[in-house]
Amino acid sequence: MKRKIATMKTFLSWNNLALITLVLVVSACAKNELPEVDEGEEDGYYVTMTVNGKRVDYKSGVTAALSKAPDETIDYQQFSLTVEGSEGIRRGIIGKEALFLNCFVYDTWKPNKKYENTFEPDETTGIADKQDQISVQYLTEALASQYVYVTNSSFQTGSAHVILKEVTSTYFKGTFHGVLSQAVLPYMTPLGNIVELETPLVIDGEFYARR
């Protein structure tokens, strides 16, 4: 009788071991079958926009920054949004962006307020001091073969605007608009290195960017 009980205990132990092994194997297989996640898309940050009606999406290399609020030493606040350029765009030059919004406003950035590029010189002095500057710079591989980047005119009121809809300690959400009518040449001419585009690029976009 004692021998039979010992045999029964051994049988149950082997059953338990086999069950544990099966569970571990199934778990490992399930993990291996999970779809791979693109490292650039895992966080969900993006810029999506239309360029003359054609949709363009960026799902990696999206970052943004906001400087501290104005105080007695600095009277403006800067917001920037950057989309890292592809290798074809950078052409070996680090820091060449596909999209770059660089915005200086003489105010504390407020959610859901539209800040637009403003250029309204004083009629008497001709000075346009302390006016909001919204710059939208854009570059594709095709444009990079001719220009450093294309951009809106800083001397035209309303040529670009930005709205920050959500501002948190970790991310920004917002929208932007720009009429890109100028291009910067990689060389100088007798008239300088800025030329007017025959067909301006009208960009409307939205973003969700890591802070």
C-alpha positions in Angstrom: 0.0 0.0 0.0 2.8 2.4 0.9 4.5 1.7 -2.5 1.3 2.5 -4.4 0.9 5.9 -2.6 4.5 6.8 -3.4 3.9 5.9 -7.0 0.7 8.0 -7.1 2.6 11.0 -5.6 5.3 10.6 -8.3 2.7 10.5 -11.0 1.0 13.7 -9.8 4.4 15.5 -9.5 5.2 14.7 -13.1 1.8 15.8 -14.2 2.3 19.2 -12.5 5.8 19.6 -14.0 4.4 18.8 -17.4 1.6 21.4 -17.0 4.0 24.1 -15.9 6.3 23.4 -18.8 3.3 23.6 -21.2 2.2 27.0 -19.8 5.7 28.4 -20.2 6.0 27.2 -23.8 2.6 28.6 -24.7 3.5 31.9 -23.1 6.8 32.1 -25.0 5.1 31.3 -28.3 2.5 34.0 -27.6 5.2 36.6 -27.0 7.0 35.6 -30.2 3.8 36.0 -32.2 3.1 39.6 -31.1 3.5 42.0 -34.0 6.6 44.1 -34.0 6.1 47.7 -33.1 8.1 50.3 -35.1 10.3 52.1 -32.5 9.5 55.5 -34.1 5.7 55.0 -33.9 5.6 53.4 -30.4 5.1 56.7 -28.6 2.4 58.0 -31.0 3.9 61.4 -31.7 3.2 62.8 -35.1 2.8 65.7 -37.5 0.2 65.4 -40.2 -0.4 68.1 -42.8 -1.4 69.0 -46.3 1.0 70.7 -48.8 -1.1 72.3 -51.6 -3.7 69.7 -50.8 -1.5 66.7 -50.7 -1.2 64.8 -47.4 2.1 64.4 -45.7 2.6 62.4 -42.5 5.6 62.2 -40.1 5.5 59.6 -37.3 9.1 59.8 -36.0 11.6 62.4 -35.1 9.0 64.8 -33.8 10.0 67.0 -30.9 8.9 70.4 -29.5 10.1 72.9 -26.9 8.7 76.0 -25.1 10.9 78.5 -23.3 10.1 80.0 -20.0 7.5 82.8 -19.8 8.6 86.4 -20.3 10.1 88.2 -17.4 12.1 91.3 -16.6 15.1 90.0 -18.6 13.5 88.4 -21.6 10.3 89.9 -23.0 9.3 87.1 -25.4 8.5 83.3 -25.3 9.7 80.9 -27.9 8.0 77.8 -29.2 9.6 75.4 -31.6 8.5 72.2 -33.4 11.0 70.0 -35.2 10.6 67.1 -37.5 14.0 65.4 -38.2 14.8 65.1 -41.9 15.6 61.9 -43.7 19.1 60.9 -44.6 18.4 62.1 -48.1 17.5 65.5 -46.8 20.3 65.8 -44.4 22.9 64.7 -46.9 25.4 64.2 -44.2 24.7 67.5 -42.4 23.4 66.9 -38.9 20.4 69.1 -37.9 18.8 69.5 -41.3 15.0 69.3 -40.6 12.1 68.3 -42.8 9.9 70.8 -40.9 10.8 73.5 -38.4 8.5 75.9 -36.8 10.3 78.7 -34.9 8.0 81.1 -33.1 8.7 84.2 -31.0 5.7 85.9 -29.3 5.7 88.9 -27.0 3.3 87.2 -24.6 2.9 84.1 -22.5 1.7 81.4 -24.8 -2.0 80.7 -24.1 -3.9 77.5 -25.1 -6.2 77.9 -28.1 -5.0 81.4 -28.9 -3.9 82.0 -32.5 -0.5 83.6 -32.8 0.3 84.8 -36.3 3.3 86.3 -38.0 3.0 90.1 -37.8 4.9 92.8 -39.7 3.4 96.2 -39.3 6.1 98.9 -39.4 5.5 102.2 -37.6 4.4 104.8 -40.2 6.8 107.4 -38.8 9.9 105.4 -37.9 9.5 102.4 -40.1 10.4 100.1 -37.2 8.5 96.9 -36.6 9.7 96.1 -33.1 8.3 93.5 -30.7 5.9 91.9 -33.1 5.2 88.1 -33.1 7.4 86.2 -35.6 6.1 82.8 -36.8 8.5 81.0 -39.2 7.6 77.8 -41.0 10.5 76.1 -42.7 9.9 73.0 -44.9 12.2 70.7 -46.9 11.8 67.5 -49.0 14.5 65.6 -50.8 13.4 67.1 -54.1 13.6 70.7 -52.6 16.9 69.9 -51.0 18.5 69.5 -54.5 17.9 73.2 -55.1 17.3 75.0 -51.7 18.4 75.1 -48.1 14.7 75.2 -47.3 11.5 77.0 -48.2 9.7 79.4 -45.8 7.0 82.0 -45.3 7.8 85.6 -45.7 8.7 87.2 -42.4 7.7 90.6 -43.8 4.0 89.6 -44.4 1.4 89.6 -41.7 -0.6 86.4 -41.6 1.9 84.4 -43.7 1.9 81.8 -40.8 0.2 81.1 -37.6 0.3 78.5 -34.8 -2.2 77.5 -32.1 -1.2 75.4 -29.1 -4.3 73.4 -28.0 -2.7 71.4 -25.2 0.4 72.2 -23.2 1.6 69.7 -20.6 4.8 68.8 -18.9 5.4 66.0 -21.4 3.8 66.9 -24.7 2.2 69.6 -27.0 -0.8 69.4 -29.3 -1.7 72.1 -31.8 -2.2 73.2 -35.3 -0.3 75.4 -37.7 -0.6 77.2 -41.1 1.9 78.7 -43.5 2.1 80.1 -47.0 5.6 79.3 -48.0 6.5 81.7 -50.8 10.2 82.0 -50.5 13.2 79.7 -50.8 16.8 80.1 -49.4 19.5 79.2 -51.9 22.7 77.4 -50.8 24.7 80.2 -52.5 24.7 83.9 -52.9 23.7 85.9 -56.0 24.0 89.6 -56.7 20.5 90.0 -55.2 21.2 87.8 -52.2 20.2 84.2 -51.5 16.4 84.4 -51.1 14.2 83.8 -54.1 10.4 83.9 -54.6 8.7 80.6 -55.5 6.6 80.6 -58.7 4.0 78.5 -56.8 3.8 79.0 -53.1 3.4 76.0 -50.8 0.3 76.3 -48.6 0.7 74.1 -45.5 -2.0 73.3 -43.0 -1.1 70.8 -40.2 -1.6 69.5 -36.8 0.9 67.9 -34.3 1.3 65.9 -31.2 4.9 66.3 -30.1 7.1 65.2 -27.2 8.3 68.0 -25.0 
